[in-house]
């Protein structure tokens, strides 16, 4: 499954794989997918989470199988004859999601993805990161990171990695964050604050971050308001690669260090981030490494 050049030049596009669980239609960013396999009965693991069906072993790699129907509060299907596994790789983790059917791929712009409001994702309990309207159908893009993190919290952010940083000298360097997950944004802020950074502004997607940078630039207080930008990759309206490209090709902004902090930082995405001028790229569990990268970039900028 080749995603080609989609994000290589910060085009703000992505490919969504549409699949079905029960009678509902969902989507996942193709960049998260390793492969798609036919369902095979997994080997149960004693005392595992009820949402983990078991494990299987394609090509000498043991992979956990997650029952997506159970994660979504839906009954299990009676016939698995046409079921599929969507095998993913994100947050440095391989997992297989059990679905009832894989339906096809859609190329869309992040600007066309509707961010769910609080009626859909109330109090951070929802599983949707976006909604796509294709023809007469609404496809819900699921928050796979949240699903996995609920099963194993350490796959979300390794908060323990910054516990030893308590008591560090406070650093007033202003940091601007673009992160669409309210829960993750709060956790990142808490971790950075624990590490001494307490001058932090958050925005909920790349577009909002870009608008904030424009506001700072027009006020003549850019460097007073932001010394470093931290951005996710997957975000509605404008993704992190498009944001990085805009910053690094703007004469008045290109000096700002940009750190990509995303569950999607793999070899291919790292190459694309480098082409766009990102100063550092880190996988989302490694919050301790994020703090170290910010330390180095801000020290270099002084």
Secondary structure, DSSP 4 states (H G I P E B T S, - for coil): ---TTTTTTT-SEEEEEEEEETTEEEEEEGGGEEEEEE--PPBP-TT--TTEEEEEEETTEEEEEEEHHHHTT-PPPS--TT-EEEEEEETTEEEEEEESEEEEEEEEEGGGPBPP-TTTSGGG---EEEEEEETTEEEEEE-HHHHHHHH-GGGT--GGGGGGGTTPPPB---EEEE-S-HHHHHHHHHHHHHTTB--EEEESSHHHHHHHHHHHHHHT-HHHH-SEEEE-S--SSS-HHHHHHHHHTSTTTTTSEEEEEETT-SHHHHHHHHHHT-SEEEETT-HHHHHHHHHHHHHHH-
